[in-house]
Amino acid sequence: MADDDLYSGYGGDGPLAAGFAPASFGPPGTASAVLAAEAFFRPASRSGAAFDQPPSHAQMRLGTAIGPSAGQLRLGTAVAPSYAQMRLGTAIAPGTARLGTASSGDSGARPMTSNKGAGYRSTPRGRFDPLNQAASGAANALDAKLQASPEELCLEAEAKVHAALEQSAEALAKGDASAGLERAKEAGKRERAVCKLRERFGLLEQINSDLTYAVAVNLAEAYHAAQLYSEALNSFTQIVRSKQFPQAHLLRINMGNIHFEQQKYPSAIKMYRMALDQVPLTSRSVRNRILRNIGVAFMKVGQYQDAMHSMNGVLDAEPDPQAAFNLVLCTFALGDKEMMKQAFSKLVEVVPSNDLEEADGEEQSSPSLLNDELRQEMRARQAKMHSFILTAARLISPVIERSGPVPGFDWCIEALTGAQHSALASEVALAKAGWFLDHQSFGDAVSVLKEFERKEHKLKARAATNLAFLYSLEGDSTSAERYADLAVTTDKYSAQALVNKGNIAARAGDLMAARAHFMDAVSLEADCMEAIYNLGLVSKGVGNLDDALTAFKRLNAMLTEDTAAMFQIAAVYDLMGDPHGALEWFERLNMRVPQDPGVLARLGALHARLGDEAEAVRCYQDAHRMFPANMDVISWLGAFHVKNEMYEKAAPFFELAAQVQPQEVKWQFMVASCFRRTGNQQQALLKYKQIHSSHPLNVECLRYLVNICGQLGLKSEEADCVARLRKAERQRADPRVPTSRESRDDHAQLAGQSFGHGLTADLAASTAPIMREEPAFQMPLSKAKKAQMVAKRDEDEWGTGDLVEELLPQ
């Protein structure tokens, strides 16, 4: 059997124990390599007996080699002789329970390939250092370079220039001109320092001219952004004149732009033409842009023929919608109808048809393609071109035909329809209806808008919205509501249609329904200003002042200069009982409209309420100067002067009030009262006569006449006044007493006879007040009646404080 053992003679000390393995069995770590190693290195047990059979592939962990000694081991782990005791990936000795190590059957020395020999322990001891590197000490630190080379120093300085240049460009892009200019100056200083550094090291041939050019141009642009035009022009001029920068000729365009902003159009044209002469013919796009700028500058100075020549040059080179639109403007300014038609036809030709909308319809299945940045840019450009066409059509349609604006609109619609611009043709038709509205041709506007009932939903909704608005203005609530419902039904996301429904409901008195419609409109279109303003009004109408204030402040945040929103905010604060808040917003409004009499009157009322009478008087006087017929202002100023016993100043205000309201007799009484308080009895008597002539049955006027005639000693006139006073009092006490036309005429004739020219002459002759004497009457008065009349004569109720408080606006 010994001769049949193929593995006899190959013990642990044989020549093959040195780790030899044939290369034909495959690379290490593969199954073939492991089996080959097993075929040549079958180890012996401690008893010296060899294994009868090599271990099977299932008993081994791939990627390991097995051998009884360290010299026979390949990379991996070592195993004990008993393969039955193995777990895949580890080797265990008999009676051992620790995984991951190898041991023999007795207490002999552990193999060198065990974990212990590799430095592993079951319990940690110190830090892990299998190679004993701690004994050799720490590695020496790398020696730092003692000194950088000149080229490295220059490159480091240039890096700082680049950093400052980028910071300046970022600040200019964000609109921060001051910070951009500061960083641009810093970049210029650092760039000059770099040039001096290279000159000192003798590296002049390595100066970065592109960096110098970039720094200089950025500084000039920073001056331009900061509106320092002289400095910017000087910087650009130095760059252009420098022979170091041969590419600087295009900067003359920037110089022309600066002259254009300064409204120095001849200088701008000169710079543009100098730049155009230096641009090669191959740069067609740049040349066309310069030509368009030249044309716009000619338009600014009114040279429309030269501007047309420039625009035609651009259109001959390439289709440019902006140049075509400018050409339409030039022909409109010249008033040539045929040239306007030709220019509009060119504009229609250069604008492409609705290819973008068709592409959108084809790509509905891919939303990402519909909202990418390129598609958004294309939509923005298309919207701009469509706005050119619509603006040009609205501009030339009323004038291109001698027969009137309607044929002009029809010609533009036909031109657009023939060029496959059906959507734009419908827009022009709507513009036609708008023109009819501007000229108050409501019937023609309605007939045009009704034609859209048979068109697509979007146009139908817009037309129905306009029809609802028209019928609402005409007061036809039924038709207005019908078309408003049609607009909402056709396009339920139309905020304008909901605004119309809200207006109709508000006009019908249903403020809550109107408020709901306005809120729906705001939810659909957050920046719908009409809905926000109307929401504030109806909230104010229903007493919800907090919501009204919120709506008006929201509108003010969107339109900071809108005076209507500011007035409503101030009015709401006044209604909420916050005079300080109302005063603040009225003062803001006064800064926007300093000559508005209504705002000045409200400011005066608020100052008076807060106790600042001096400021109130100033505001009321300014309001009276702007609008003298405001009765609230007139009454307040007159009452204020009466309250302060300045009757001479109060009389003109009451006279003006009597002229504004001639049927209101109290203002005439106030004028007479002012005359009496100043001691001018004659003027007071004349005023009372005027009042009596226009109001012969006025009891108060007759009482004042009795009193003043008694003070002046006019006994006969006093007796006549007493007689008339009795008759007037009897008529007031007994309304059943008939007042015939003859009696009223007799009364007026009697008043005219009693207060004729003779009495006026007597009053003019008397220069001092006459002491009153009791007149003689045919029918003597009772004592009670006399006492009542004396009290009436001594009382002047029109000058008392009660009347003043009544006249002051609350």
Disulfide bonds with the S-S distance in Angstrom:
none
